[in-house]
Amino acid sequence: MQNPTPKRRVIHPWPLRVVHWLNAIAIVVMIGSGWQIYNASPLFSVTFPRVITIGGWLGAAIAWHLAFMWLLGINGLVYVIWKLASGHYRKFLPLSPASVLRDLRAALMFQLKHEPGVYNAVQKLLYLGVLFAGLVAVLSGLAIWKPVQLWFLSDLFGGFVTSRYVHFFAMAAIVAFFAIHLSLVALVPKVLPPMITGGRQES
């Protein structure tokens, strides 16, 4: 009796790829424009070089920031709905401190195995962390944008000034995720093509 022909499945479905790249574009623009907005009224003694900011001046930076805020918010909502409806969220579970420490140790020793379409514990933690940072960034950003109308959000974060600090550190966490994410792609470049084409593997 002949063995059945193995099925080939898409590693990254097209809805995931679309929201991934739209999120990447939106976040890059929001970070660049956010840095320009920050430079107009710095929270700390350092500012960002003009070459890595977007907008050129405060008014334009705010316009860019608000425009891509809507893209990020709507796209993020679509992502969450698709993830729950498709069951894709199960790929991030289970997650435990022991599994994170185990995979982190293996990663630091360059012994962490990579399977297409499978997230290790460190990746799970990073993705869940950046989703939380994104939620905090959106809510604190709304508190800064409309502190009177959305006073309950402003109060949630401790007032307008504190909301700015919360927003800054939430975006800093997203930037850190970006840096780690791009570093991992550079170390394992074979993960990039499937995020563009979908890729296929036997199942």
C-alpha positions in Angstrom: 0.0 0.0 0.0 1.4 3.3 -1.1 1.9 6.0 1.6 -0.4 9.0 1.1 1.3 12.0 -0.5 2.2 14.6 2.2 0.1 17.7 2.2 1.8 21.0 1.8 0.5 23.9 3.8 1.1 27.6 3.7 3.5 28.7 6.5 2.1 32.3 6.8 -1.5 32.8 5.5 -2.1 35.9 3.4 -4.1 37.8 6.0 -1.2 37.5 8.4 1.3 38.7 5.8 -0.9 41.7 4.9 -1.4 42.9 8.4 2.3 42.2 9.2 3.6 44.5 6.5 0.9 47.2 7.0 1.8 47.2 10.7 5.5 47.5 9.8 4.9 50.5 7.6 2.5 52.2 10.1 4.9 51.7 13.1 7.9 53.0 11.2 6.1 56.2 10.2 4.7 56.6 13.7 8.1 56.2 15.3 9.7 58.7 12.9 6.9 61.2 13.3 6.8 60.6 17.0 10.5 61.4 17.4 9.9 64.7 15.6 7.0 65.5 17.9 9.2 64.6 20.9 11.9 66.9 19.7 9.5 69.8 19.8 9.1 69.3 23.6 11.7 66.8 24.9 11.1 64.8 28.0 14.8 64.3 28.5 18.0 66.1 27.8 18.5 64.2 24.5 16.7 64.6 21.2 16.6 62.5 18.0 18.7 63.3 14.9 16.6 65.1 12.3 17.6 62.5 9.7 15.6 59.7 11.4 12.5 61.8 12.1 9.5 62.2 9.8 7.6 65.5 9.2 10.3 68.1 9.3 8.4 70.3 11.7 5.8 69.8 14.5 2.6 70.4 12.5 3.5 68.0 9.7 4.8 65.4 12.2 1.5 65.5 14.0 -0.4 65.1 10.7 1.7 62.0 9.8 1.3 60.6 13.3 -2.5 60.9 13.4 -2.9 59.6 9.8 -0.9 56.4 10.5 -2.5 56.1 14.0 -5.7 55.2 12.2 -4.0 52.7 9.9 -2.3 51.1 12.9 -5.4 51.0 15.0 -7.7 49.5 12.3 -5.1 47.1 11.1 -4.4 46.0 14.7 -8.1 45.4 15.3 -8.3 43.3 12.1 -5.2 41.3 13.2 -6.8 40.5 16.6 -10.1 39.5 15.1 -8.4 37.3 12.5 -6.1 35.8 15.1 -9.1 34.8 17.3 -11.3 33.7 14.5 -8.7 31.6 12.7 -7.3 30.0 15.9 -3.8 31.4 15.1 -3.5 32.6 18.7 -2.9 29.0 19.8 0.6 29.2 18.3 1.5 31.5 21.2 0.3 29.1 23.8 1.3 27.6 26.1 4.0 29.8 27.5 5.8 29.4 30.9 8.8 31.0 32.6 10.7 27.7 32.4 10.2 27.4 28.6 11.3 31.1 28.1 14.5 30.5 30.2 15.2 27.3 28.3 14.9 28.8 24.9 16.7 32.0 25.9 19.6 29.9 27.1 19.6 27.9 23.8 19.4 31.2 21.8 22.4 32.7 23.6 24.4 29.6 22.9 23.3 29.6 19.2 21.6 26.2 19.7 18.0 27.2 19.3 16.4 25.3 16.5 14.1 27.0 14.1 11.0 25.3 12.6 9.1 27.3 9.9 5.8 28.4 11.2 6.6 27.4 14.8 7.3 30.1 17.5 9.8 29.3 20.3 9.1 30.5 23.8 11.3 33.7 23.4 9.4 34.6 20.2 6.1 34.0 21.9 7.1 36.3 24.8 8.3 39.0 22.5 5.2 39.0 20.3 2.9 39.1 23.3 5.0 41.8 24.9 4.9 44.0 21.8 1.2 43.6 21.5 0.8 44.8 25.1 3.2 47.7 24.4 1.2 48.6 21.3 -2.0 48.7 23.3 -0.4 50.9 25.9 1.1 53.2 23.2 -2.3 53.6 21.5 -4.2 54.3 24.8 -1.6 56.7 26.1 -1.4 58.4 22.7 -5.1 59.0 22.8 -4.8 60.4 26.3 -2.2 62.9 25.0 -4.2 63.7 21.9 -7.5 64.4 23.6 -6.8 64.8 27.3 -10.1 66.7 28.0 -12.5 64.6 25.9 -10.7 61.3 26.9 -10.1 62.4 30.5 -10.6 58.9 31.8 -7.6 57.7 29.8 -5.6 60.6 31.0 -6.5 59.8 34.5 -5.7 56.1 34.0 -2.1 57.0 33.2 -1.8 59.7 35.9 -2.5 62.9 33.9 -1.3 64.5 30.7 2.4 64.7 31.6 2.7 61.2 32.9 0.8 59.9 29.8 3.7 61.4 27.7 6.2 59.4 29.7 4.1 56.2 29.4 3.7 56.8 25.7 7.5 57.4 25.3 8.5 54.2 27.1 5.8 52.1 25.3 7.2 53.3 21.9 10.7 52.6 23.2 9.7 49.0 23.9 8.3 48.7 20.4 11.6 50.1 18.9 13.5 47.5 21.0 11.3 44.8 19.6 11.9 46.0 16.1 15.7 45.9 16.7 15.6 42.4 18.1 13.2 41.2 15.4 15.4 42.6 12.6 18.5 41.1 14.3 16.9 37.7 14.4 15.9 37.9 10.7 19.5 38.8 9.9 20.7 35.8 11.8 18.1 33.5 10.2 17.4 35.0 6.8 15.4 32.0 5.6 12.4 33.2 7.7 11.9 36.3 5.5 10.8 34.8 2.1 7.8 33.0 3.7 6.6 36.3 5.2 6.5 37.7 1.7 5.3 34.7 -0.4 3.6 32.6 2.3 6.0 29.7 1.9 5.0 26.1 2.0 6.0 23.1 4.1 4.9 19.4 4.3 2.4 18.5 7.1 
